Amino acid sequence: MGQHATTTGNPIVRRRIYNLLCCALILLTLALVLPAATPAAVYSGDGGWVWQTPVPQIETLRAVVFVGDSEAWAAGDGGTLLRTADVGKTWSTQASGTDASLRGLSFADAQHGWAVGASLDASYHDVGNAILATTDGGLTWHPQDAGVQRGLNAATFVDRARGWAVGDAGTILRTVDGGATWQTRGSGTMKKLLAVSFASAARGWAVGVQGTILRTVDGGRTWRAQHSGTRARLTGVSFVDARHGWAVGFASTSGRGVVLATADGGTTWHRRDLPSWFEPLAVSFSDRRHGMVAGWASDDVGLIMATADGGAHWKDGAGEPQTIEAIDLAGRQRALAVGDGGLIAATADGGATWKRRDAGTSTLNYDISFCDARHGWVLRNLPNSAAWLSYLSSTSDGGVTWQTRRFSESWKDVVLAMDFVDPQHGWAAGWGAIFATHDGGLHWSAQRRDDQLGASAMDFVDLSHGWVVGDDGMILATSDGGATWRAQHSGVSARLEHVNFADADHGWVTGTSFSEDYSETIGSVLLATFDGGTTWRLQDPGTRALITDASCVDATHCWLAGTTVDADGLPTGGVIMATADGGATWRQQYATAGDGLSAVDFVDTSHGWVAGASGTVLATEDGGATWRAQQPSANHVSALEFVDVTHGWLLAYPDGVLATTTGGWAPHSQQTALGKALPIPWRKAGVTQRTGALDASL
């Protein structure tokens, strides 16, 4: 969580940040105005597409717990369960089988763990609960019956058999058989309980709203209220032995965060006010002296404070742009904190310094690349202080599991495009450099550095031949794998945004022309080359729509995806254009009102897909003569990638990654999925409407 140099002084950087923020605003607007999806389900829509998490992980994380020195787990909304075996450097996801908001985690040992939470209605109100258990180290999770319907907020286990969970309306549950059965215990209150901590199998405490503190000395059979001396909403509690404990919360009457401490098992609690701008949500102590509180400060900035004297004094620690929901210490030095938008931060020096271990929230999903059915990468960017940082997630099992790592520690190395030609060799490019990797993305080296590079897209056709395009009509080409890059003359000053080559000679580039101050969009640019870029020529795409992507399978067959806009620049529809003569002529194959199209990918002259706003995905098996809808149940799709007629991936904003092994059609029912083609909301010359299907004009 180090500070970065301010980037806003450089006009070139200002323009690039402006472009990034424009993209973010457009995507956020689409996400707000379009119907929301529920990415927590394992399958989406009709089952043809499957959600893959945590890439990108945008669900709020609400619980974190260490299991040993290096292993830890995190849980959160949408049934999210994450595991790390290296103190948070990399994370993998485990299928929970639920879309509940998971708010509590506890492990008795490396094999036996539990997660608790609440199922939510459309208004995000608790309407039930969830208890999940694992006996194989998280490989599989199985639901347990709580016997009640109230939402659960926290849980703790002292061994494989004995555990407790607390929740809404004073709910306290107890198990002595690892959750095979749960018993409701009388709490004596109807107030919401938010946290629980046990110092032994007999002694435990639960805290909640209106200053509620409950204690048990008989293993949770009976509970008695303790006098807290406050009406604060107590959200966290941590005991290190039978006498020493702390509770944290926020007193709305005084507008201050509070820390309560006891040295006599809660017979008396002593209050210490925190700064008025800080609301603690979680607390964790490793011993009688060393502890941390985490929560949020003014302007929704996450904050962590630490103490080395039992809470007598607190020192400001890490600050993050997202609220921190939970924290856990493993000894005096190591800690993990999690929060909104999938935030994960780690410290190895007692909180003196923190490092982000996630891909954060408010990410912009920039690119996706798969070289075969198993090996793939997702590139995304996260705002951090005054700059942006790039993150790369990789998979070697088709997206079942992902590992995420920061691309670089420097804002100068923000990358916006990447491409891999095999599991080892890939390239990435962005604001100021072009990079290459020879080990699948574990390590990157700069091939070319130029502060005015402004790259936005790249494409490689083999280990030698590749192209990078970007600002001000820039086209760079290499024929030696990037050892040298040479400029090619595009003849335009537009921002070039997409590049696609069918082979080492035949390629197309699309871009957008803007006014001088970038406040107005003038129109699209389409360039083609038939000699590897030695010469580039403008082509007429046959539409006034803004061209957003291109896909070419050979020297003659290409498709374009585009978005029509009104006078205010707002999307009004989408178009698909196609050529069978290398772009000499382009014909419209499909047009739809309302949703713009942002991505297109063909694997041969017959099979292709287009995607866009509202999660629109259309597929064809006859080269675009007919297009039919698929049902991924995603929000805005920013990119798609297919490696053959069955294996494909969608990058959806802000939901994550979806995958298919059926070409996007419902398993075992392709004919049903193909049964109805999309109607044409409006016509243009060369387009024929006939019982909901389209005839290609090629």
C-alpha positions in Angstrom: 0.0 0.0 0.0 2.9 2.3 -0.8 2.4 5.8 -2.2 3.0 6.5 -5.8 4.2 9.5 -7.6 1.5 11.9 -8.8 0.9 11.4 -12.5 -1.4 14.3 -13.4 1.3 16.7 -14.3 2.1 15.1 -17.7 -0.4 16.1 -20.4 0.0 12.7 -22.1 -0.7 10.9 -18.9 -3.6 13.2 -18.2 -5.2 12.2 -21.5 -4.6 8.5 -20.9 -6.1 8.8 -17.4 -9.0 10.7 -19.0 -9.5 7.8 -21.4 -9.4 5.3 -18.6 -11.9 7.3 -16.5 -14.2 7.6 -19.6 -14.1 3.8 -20.0 -14.8 3.4 -16.3 -17.7 5.9 -16.5 -19.2 4.2 -19.5 -18.9 0.7 -18.0 -20.3 1.9 -14.6 -23.2 3.6 -16.3 -24.0 0.5 -18.2 -23.8 -1.6 -15.0 -26.2 0.9 -13.3 -28.8 1.3 -15.9 -28.9 -2.3 -17.2 -30.6 -5.2 -15.4 -28.3 -6.6 -12.8 -27.2 -10.2 -13.0 -26.3 -12.6 -10.1 -22.8 -13.8 -10.8 -22.8 -15.9 -7.6 -24.4 -18.9 -9.3 -22.1 -21.5 -10.6 -24.1 -21.8 -13.9 -25.6 -18.8 -15.6 -28.6 -18.5 -17.8 -29.4 -21.9 -19.4 -26.2 -23.5 -18.3 -24.2 -22.9 -21.4 -21.9 -20.5 -19.6 -20.3 -21.1 -16.2 -19.1 -18.4 -13.9 -15.4 -18.5 -12.9 -14.1 -16.6 -9.9 -12.2 -14.8 -8.5 -11.2 -13.3 -11.8 -11.9 -10.5 -11.4 -13.0 -10.8 -7.8 -15.4 -7.9 -7.2 -17.6 -9.4 -4.4 -17.2 -7.8 -1.0 -15.2 -10.1 1.3 -16.5 -10.2 4.9 -14.4 -12.7 6.7 -10.8 -13.8 6.8 -9.0 -16.4 8.9 -5.5 -17.9 9.1 -5.1 -21.6 9.2 -1.4 -22.0 10.2 1.4 -19.7 9.3 0.9 -19.4 5.5 -2.6 -20.8 4.7 -5.6 -18.6 5.0 -9.2 -18.4 3.8 -11.5 -15.5 2.9 -15.3 -15.5 2.4 -17.8 -12.9 1.2 -20.9 -12.1 -0.8 -22.1 -14.2 -3.6 -21.0 -17.4 -1.9 -17.3 -16.4 -2.4 -14.7 -18.7 -0.9 -11.0 -18.0 -1.5 -7.9 -19.8 -0.3 -4.2 -18.9 -0.2 -1.3 -21.1 0.7 1.4 -18.3 0.5 0.1 -15.6 3.0 -2.1 -14.0 0.3 0.4 -13.7 -2.6 -1.9 -15.8 -4.7 -5.5 -16.9 -4.2 -7.6 -19.7 -5.7 -11.4 -20.1 -5.5 -13.5 -23.0 -4.2 -17.1 -23.6 -5.3 -19.4 -23.0 -2.3 -22.6 -24.1 -4.0 -24.4 -21.1 -2.6 -25.0 -17.5 -3.5 -25.4 -16.5 0.2 -23.5 -13.6 1.7 -20.8 -15.5 3.7 -19.9 -13.4 6.8 -18.1 -15.7 9.2 -15.3 -18.2 8.9 -13.6 -20.6 11.3 -11.2 -23.5 10.9 -10.4 -26.0 13.7 -7.4 -27.3 11.7 -6.2 -27.4 8.1 -8.9 -29.9 7.1 -12.0 -28.9 9.1 -13.6 -25.5 8.5 -17.0 -23.8 8.5 -18.5 -20.7 6.8 -21.7 -19.0 7.8 -23.9 -16.3 6.4 -27.3 -15.2 5.2 -29.3 -15.7 2.0 -30.7 -12.4 0.7 -33.8 -11.2 -1.1 -33.8 -8.8 -4.0 -33.6 -5.9 -1.6 -30.5 -7.4 0.1 -32.5 -8.2 3.3 -31.7 -11.4 5.2 -34.3 -14.1 4.5 -32.4 -17.2 5.6 -29.0 -18.5 6.5 -26.2 -20.7 5.2 -23.8 -23.0 7.0 -21.1 -24.7 5.0 -18.6 -27.2 6.2 -15.5 -28.9 4.8 -13.6 -31.9 6.0 -11.0 -32.0 3.2 -9.3 -28.7 3.5 -11.8 -26.8 1.4 -11.8 -29.0 -1.7 -15.5 -29.6 -1.1 -18.1 -27.7 1.0 -21.3 -29.2 2.2 -24.4 -27.4 3.6 -25.5 -28.0 7.2 -29.0 -27.5 8.6 -29.1 -24.7 11.2 -32.6 -25.5 12.2 -33.5 -21.8 12.1 -34.1 -19.3 9.3 -32.4 -16.2 10.7 -29.3 -14.8 9.1 -25.9 -15.7 10.6 -23.1 -13.2 11.0 -20.1 -15.0 12.7 -18.9 -18.3 13.8 -16.0 -19.8 15.8 -14.8 -23.4 16.5 -12.4 -24.6 19.1 -12.0 -28.1 17.7 -13.5 -30.4 15.1 -16.6 -30.9 17.2 -17.5 -27.8 19.2 -18.5 -24.6 17.6 -20.9 -21.6 17.8 -22.6 -19.2 15.4 -24.4 -15.9 16.1 -26.8 -13.9 14.0 -30.0 -11.9 13.6 -32.5 -11.4 16.4 -30.2 -12.7 19.1 -29.6 -16.0 17.4 -27.0 -18.2 19.0 -26.3 -21.7 17.7 -24.2 -24.4 19.3 -22.9 -27.7 17.9 -20.9 -30.5 19.6 -20.7 -32.8 16.6 -19.0 -30.6 14.0 -22.3 -29.2 12.7 -24.1 -32.5 12.0 -26.7 -31.0 14.4 -27.1 -27.4 15.6 -28.9 -26.4 18.7 -30.5 -23.0 19.3 -29.4 -21.5 22.7 -31.3 -18.8 24.6 -29.5 -15.5 24.4 -31.9 -13.4 26.3 -32.0 -10.7 23.7 -33.6 -10.0 20.3 -30.8 -7.7 19.2 -28.6 -8.6 16.2 -25.4 -10.3 17.2 -22.5 -9.5 14.9 -19.4 -11.3 16.3 -18.3 -14.1 18.6 -15.0 -15.1 20.2 -14.2 -18.1 22.5 -11.1 -18.2 24.6 -11.6 -21.9 25.5 -14.2 -24.6 25.0 -16.1 -23.2 28.0 -15.7 -19.4 27.9 -16.9 -17.2 25.1 -18.4 -13.8 24.2 -20.8 -12.5 21.6 -21.4 -8.8 20.7 -24.0 -6.9 18.8 -26.0 -3.8 18.3 -26.9 -1.3 21.1 -23.8 -2.2 23.1 -24.8 -5.8 23.5 -22.2 -8.1 25.1 -23.1 -11.7 26.1 -20.8 -14.2 28.0 -20.9 -17.9 28.5 -18.8 -20.0 31.0 -20.4 -23.3 30.2 -19.6 -23.8 26.5 -22.5 -21.8 25.2 -25.3 -23.7 27.0 -26.3 -20.5 28.8 -25.5 -16.9 28.2 -25.6 -13.8 30.4 -25.5 -10.1 29.5 -22.5 -8.0 30.5 -22.5 -4.2 31.1 -20.7 -2.6 28.2 -21.3 1.0 29.2 -22.2 2.0 25.7 -25.0 1.9 23.2 -22.5 1.5 20.3 -23.1 -1.0 17.5 -20.4 -3.5 18.4 -19.2 -5.3 15.3 -16.0 -7.1 16.4 -14.7 -9.0 19.4 -11.4 -10.8 20.1 -10.2 -12.6 23.3 -6.7 -14.0 23.7 -7.4 -15.8 27.0 -10.2 -16.1 29.6 -9.5 -12.6 31.0 -8.2 -10.3 28.2 -10.5 -9.2 25.4 -11.5 -6.3 23.2 -14.7 -5.3 21.4 -15.0 -2.6 18.8 -17.8 -0.6 17.3 -19.3 2.8 16.5 -21.4 5.0 18.7 -23.8 7.0 16.5 -24.7 9.4 19.4 -21.1 10.6 19.7 -20.1 9.9 16.1 -17.0 8.1 17.3 -15.5 4.7 17.0 -15.0 2.9 20.3 -12.7 0.2 21.6 -13.8 -1.6 24.8 -11.1 -3.6 26.7 -11.4 -6.0 29.6 -8.8 -7.6 31.8 -11.2 -9.6 34.0 -13.3 -11.6 31.5 -15.8 -8.8 30.9 -16.8 -8.1 34.4 -15.7 -4.6 33.7 -15.1 -3.0 30.3 -13.1 0.1 29.7 -13.8 2.4 26.8 -11.4 4.3 24.6 -12.7 6.5 21.9 -11.1 6.4 18.5 -11.0 9.4 16.1 -14.4 10.6 15.1 -13.8 10.0 11.5 -13.0 6.2 12.0 -15.7 3.5 12.3 -14.1 0.1 13.2 -15.7 -3.0 11.9 -13.4 -5.7 13.0 -10.7 -6.4 15.7 -8.0 -9.1 16.1 -5.4 -9.5 18.8 -2.6 -12.0 18.8 -1.6 -11.6 22.4 -2.3 -9.2 25.3 -0.5 -6.4 23.7 -0.6 -6.7 20.0 -3.7 -6.1 18.0 -5.4 -4.3 15.1 -8.7 -2.8 14.3 -10.0 -2.3 10.8 -13.0 -0.4 9.2 -13.6 2.7 7.3 -13.0 6.4 7.8 -14.5 9.5 6.2 -15.1 9.4 2.5 -15.4 5.6 2.6 -11.7 5.1 2.9 -10.6 1.9 4.5 -8.3 2.1 7.5 -6.3 -0.2 9.8 -5.0 0.9 13.2 -2.5 -1.0 15.3 -1.6 -1.2 19.0 1.5 -2.6 20.8 0.3 -1.9 24.3 -3.0 -3.6 24.6 -5.0 -0.8 23.2 -3.8 2.1 25.4 -2.5 3.8 22.2 -3.4 3.2 18.6 -1.3 4.1 15.6 -2.7 4.8 12.1 -1.8 2.1 9.6 -2.9 1.3 6.1 -5.4 3.3 4.1 -7.3 1.9 1.2 -10.0 3.3 -1.1 -12.4 0.5 0.0 -13.9 -0.3 3.4 -12.1 -3.0 5.3 -14.6 -5.5 6.6 -12.4 -8.1 8.5 -8.9 -8.7 9.7 -7.0 -11.6 11.2 -3.5 -11.8 12.8 -1.1 -14.7 12.8 1.3 -13.8 15.5 2.7 -10.3 15.9 3.9 -9.7 12.4 1.5 -11.3 9.9 -2.0 -10.1 9.2 -4.6 -10.2 6.4 -7.4 -7.7 5.9 -10.3 -8.0 3.4 -13.1 -5.8 2.4 -15.3 -4.2 -0.3 -14.9 -5.1 -3.9 -12.6 -8.1 -3.1 -10.0 -6.0 -1.3 -7.2 -8.1 0.2 -4.2 -6.6 1.9 -1.3 -8.3 3.8 1.4 -7.2 6.2 4.5 -9.1 7.3 5.9 -6.5 9.6 3.1 -5.9 12.2 1.3 -3.3 10.0 4.2 -1.0 9.3 3.7 -1.7 5.6 0.9 -3.3 3.7 0.7 -4.8 0.2 -2.4 -5.3 -1.9 -2.8 -9.0 -2.6 -6.0 -8.7 -4.7 -7.0 -7.2 -8.0 -9.2 -4.8 -6.1 -12.5 -3.2 -6.9 -13.4 -0.6 -9.5 -11.2 -2.6 -11.9 -11.3 -2.1 -15.6 -11.3 -5.4 -17.5 -9.0 -4.8 -20.4 -8.1 -8.0 -22.1 -8.4 -11.7 -22.2 -6.2 -14.2 -24.0 -6.3 -18.0 -24.3 -3.8 -19.9 -26.4 -5.6 -23.3 -26.0 -8.5 -24.8 -24.0 -6.5 -24.8 -20.7 -4.1 -21.9 -20.7 -5.5 -18.4 -20.4 -4.8 -14.9 -18.9 -7.0 -12.0 -17.8 -5.6 -8.4 -17.7 -7.2 -5.7 -15.5 -6.4 -2.4 -13.9 -7.0 -0.9 -10.5 -6.9 2.7 -9.4 -4.5 3.2 -6.6 -3.8 6.6 -5.0 -3.1 8.9 -8.0 -2.2 6.2 -10.4 -3.3 2.8 -11.8 -1.8 -0.6 -11.3 -2.1 -3.6 -13.6 -2.9 -7.2 -12.5 -2.6 -10.4 -14.4 -4.6 -13.5 -13.6 -3.7 -16.9 -15.1 -5.2 -20.3 -15.4 -3.8 -23.7 -16.6 -7.0 -25.6 -16.2 -9.4 -23.7 -18.4 -10.4 -21.3 -15.7 -11.4 -23.7 -12.9 -8.7 -22.1 -10.8 -6.9 -18.8 -11.2 -3.9 -17.1 -9.7 -3.5 -13.4 -9.6 -0.4 -11.3 -9.3 0.5 -7.7 -9.7 2.0 -7.0 -13.1 4.3 -4.3 -11.8 4.8 -2.1 -8.8 5.1 1.0 -11.0 2.3 3.1 -12.4 4.5 3.6 -15.5 4.0 -0.1 -16.3 0.3 0.0 -16.6 -0.6 -2.3 -19.5 -3.8 -2.3 -21.5 -3.3 -5.2 -23.9 -1.7 -8.6 -24.0 -1.5 -11.7 -26.3 -0.2 -15.2 -25.8 0.7 -17.6 -28.6 1.4 -20.6 -26.4 1.5 -21.4 -22.7 4.9 -19.8 -22.2 5.2 -16.9 -24.7 3.2 -13.7 -24.4 3.5 -10.0 -24.8 1.8 -7.0 -23.1 1.8 -3.3 -23.9 0.4 -0.1 -22.4 1.2 3.5 -21.5 4.9 3.4 -21.7 6.3 0.1 -22.6 6.1 -3.3 -24.4 6.8 -6.4 -22.3 7.5 -10.0 -23.1 7.3 -13.2 -21.0 8.9 -16.6 -21.6 7.4 -18.4 -18.6 3.7 -17.9 -18.9 3.6 -14.5 -17.3 5.5 -15.2 -14.1 8.2 -12.8 -15.1 8.2 -9.9 -17.7 10.9 -7.9 -19.3 10.6 -4.6 -21.2 11.3 -4.9 -24.9 10.7 -1.2 -25.6 10.2 1.8 -23.3 8.6 5.1 -24.5 6.7 7.4 -22.3 4.6 8.4 -25.3 3.8 4.9 -26.4 0.1 4.9 -25.6 -0.6 1.4 -26.7 -4.2 0.1 -26.5 -4.2 -3.3 -28.4 -1.8 -5.9 -29.8 -1.9 -9.1 -31.8 0.6 -11.9 -32.5 0.2 -14.6 -35.1 3.2 -16.6 -34.1 6.4 -16.4 -32.1 7.9 -13.8 -34.4 5.2 -11.6 -36.0 3.2 -9.1 -33.9 1.7 -5.6 -34.0 0.8 -3.0 -31.4 -1.6 -0.1 -32.0 -2.5 2.9 -29.9 -2.8 6.7 -29.7 -2.3 9.1 -32.6 -2.5 6.4 -35.3 0.4 4.5 -33.9 1.2 1.1 -35.3 4.4 -0.8 -34.3 5.4 -4.2 -35.8 8.0 -6.8 -35.0 9.2 -9.8 -37.0 11.6 -11.1 -34.4 9.4 -11.7 -31.4 9.8 -8.1 -30.2 13.6 -7.9 -30.1 13.1 -4.9 -32.4 10.0 -2.9 -33.1 9.5 -0.6 -36.1 6.9 2.0 -36.7 4.4 1.6 -39.6 2.7 4.5 -41.3 -1.1 4.4 -40.6 -1.9 7.6 -42.3 -4.4 8.6 -39.6 -4.2 10.4 -36.2 -7.1 8.5 -34.6 -6.8 6.4 -31.5 -6.4 2.9 -32.8 -8.1 0.5 -30.4 -8.2 -3.0 -31.9 -5.9 -5.0 -34.2 -6.5 -8.5 -35.7 -4.3 -10.4 -38.1 -5.4 -13.5 -40.0 -1.8 -14.3 -40.9 1.6 -12.5 -41.1 0.4 -10.5 -44.1 -3.3 -9.8 -43.7 -4.6 -7.6 -40.9 -7.2 -5.0 -39.9 -7.1 -2.2 -37.3 -10.1 -0.3 -36.0 -10.1 3.0 -34.1 -11.9 6.1 -33.1 -11.4 9.7 -34.2 -12.0 12.4 -31.5 -12.1 16.1 -31.4 -8.8 17.8 -30.3 -9.8 18.0 -26.7 -11.2 14.4 -26.7 -14.7 15.8 -25.7 -16.5 14.6 -28.9 -16.4 11.4 -31.0 -16.1 12.1 -34.7 -16.3 8.5 -36.0 -14.6 5.2 -36.6 -11.5 4.3 -38.6 -11.0 1.0 -40.4 -7.5 0.2 -41.8 -6.4 -2.9 -43.7 -3.0 -4.3 -44.8 -2.2 -7.2 -47.2 1.6 -7.0 -46.8 2.2 -7.2 -43.1 1.7 -3.5 -42.5 4.2 -2.1 -45.0 1.2 -0.3 -46.4 -2.1 0.5 -44.7 -5.3 1.6 -46.5 -8.5 3.0 -45.2 -11.6 0.8 -45.8 -15.3 1.8 -45.7 -16.9 -0.4 -43.1 -20.3 0.2 -44.6 -21.9 1.7 -41.5 -21.8 4.9 -39.4 -21.8 2.9 -36.2 -18.7 3.0 -34.0 -16.7 -0.1 -34.7 -15.7 -1.7 -31.5 -13.9 -5.0 -32.6 -12.9 -7.0 -35.6 -12.2 -10.7 -36.2 -10.6 -12.2 -39.3 -10.1 -15.9 -40.0 -8.3 -15.6 -43.4 -7.4 -13.1 -46.0 -11.0 -12.6 -47.2 -13.4 -13.3 -44.3 -13.8 -10.8 -41.5 -16.5 -9.5 -39.2 -16.9 -6.3 -37.3 -18.9 -5.5 -34.2 -20.2 -2.0 -33.7 -22.5 0.3 -31.7 -24.8 3.0 -33.0 -25.1 6.1 -30.9 -27.4 9.1 -30.8 -26.5 12.8 -30.9 -25.5 12.7 -27.2 -23.2 9.7 -27.8 -25.4 7.3 -26.0 -25.8 3.7 -27.4 -28.9 3.1 -29.5 -28.1 -0.3 -31.0 -25.6 -2.8 -32.3 -24.5 -3.9 -35.7 -22.6 -6.8 -37.2 -20.7 -6.2 -40.5 -19.1 -8.9 -42.6 -16.8 -9.1 -45.7 -15.9 -12.1 -47.9 -13.6 -10.1 -50.2 -11.0 -8.8 -47.7 -12.9 -5.7 -46.9 -13.4 -4.4 -50.5 -17.1 -4.4 -49.5 -18.8 -4.8 -46.2 -22.4 -5.9 -45.7 -24.6 -5.7 -42.6 -25.5 -9.1 -41.3 -27.4 -8.1 -38.1 -28.8 -5.0 -36.4 -30.4 -4.6 -33.0 -31.9 -1.7 -31.1 -30.9 -0.8 -27.6 -27.8 -2.8 -27.0 -24.4 -2.0 -28.4 -22.0 -4.7 -29.4 -18.4 -4.6 -28.0 -16.7 -7.8 -29.0 -16.6 -10.4 -31.9 -14.6 -13.6 -32.3 -14.7 -16.2 -35.1 -12.8 -19.5 -35.1 -13.5 -20.4 -38.8 -15.7 -19.1 -41.6 -18.8 -20.7 -40.0 -18.6 -20.3 -36.2 -18.6 -17.0 -34.5 -19.8 -15.0 -31.5 -20.5 -11.3 -30.7 -21.2 -9.8 -27.3 -22.1 -6.5 -25.7 -24.2 -4.5 -23.3 -26.8 -6.2 -21.1 -24.8 -9.4 -21.5 -25.9 -9.8 -25.1 -24.3 -12.8 -26.7 -25.2 -13.9 -30.2 -23.8 -16.9 -32.0 -23.7 -18.2 -35.6 -22.9 -21.6 -37.1 -23.3 -20.5 -40.7 -20.9 -17.6 -41.1 -23.5 -15.1 -39.9 -26.4 -16.0 -42.2 -28.4 -16.4 -39.0 -27.6 -15.2 -35.5 -29.2 -16.7 -32.3 -29.1 -15.6 -28.7 -27.3 -17.3 -25.9 -28.0 -16.8 -22.2 -24.9 -16.0 -20.2 -26.9 -13.9 -17.7 -24.0 -11.4 -17.5 -23.9 -7.6 -17.4 -21.8 -5.7 -20.0 -19.4 -8.1 -21.9 -16.2 -6.3 -22.7 -14.3 -9.1 -24.4 -14.6 -12.7 -25.6 -12.2 -15.3 -26.7 -12.8 -18.7 -28.4 -10.1 -21.3 -29.2 -12.3 -23.7 -31.0 -16.1 -24.3 -31.7 -16.7 -25.4 -28.1 -14.3 -23.6 -25.7 -14.7 -19.9 -25.0 -14.6 -17.2 -22.4 -16.4 -13.9 -21.7 -15.0 -11.0 -19.8 -18.0 -9.4 -18.2 -18.1 -6.0 -16.3 -18.2 -5.9 -13.4 -19.1 -9.6 -12.8 -16.1 -11.6 -13.8 -15.3 -14.4 -16.3 -17.7 -16.9 -17.8 -16.6 -20.0 -19.6 -18.2 -22.5 -21.9 -17.3 -26.0 -23.2 -20.4 -26.3 -25.3 -20.0 -23.3 -27.7 -22.2 -21.3 -25.3 -25.3 -23.5 -25.8 -27.2 -25.3 -23.0 -25.6 -28.7 -22.3 -27.4 -31.7 -24.0 -30.0 -29.4 -25.5 -28.3 -27.4 -28.3 -31.4 -27.7 -30.6 -33.6 -26.2 -27.9 -31.2 -23.3 -27.4 -31.0 -22.8 -31.2 -34.7 -23.0 -31.6 -35.5 -19.3 -32.0 -33.4 -16.7 -33.7 -33.5 -13.1 -32.6 -36.0 -10.7 -34.3 -34.7 -7.7 -36.1 -36.0 -4.5 -34.4 -35.3 -2.4 -37.4 -34.1 -2.8 -41.0 -31.5 -1.4 -43.3 -30.7 -1.9 -46.9 -29.4 -5.3 -47.7 -31.0 -6.9 -44.6 -33.9 -9.2 -45.0 -36.2 -10.1 -42.1 -37.8 -13.6 -42.3 -39.4 -15.3 -39.4 -36.9 -14.0 -36.9 -33.8 -15.1 -38.9 -31.4 -13.2 -41.1 -30.1 -14.0 -44.5 -26.5 -12.9 -45.1 -26.1 -10.4 -47.9 -22.7 -11.8 -48.8 
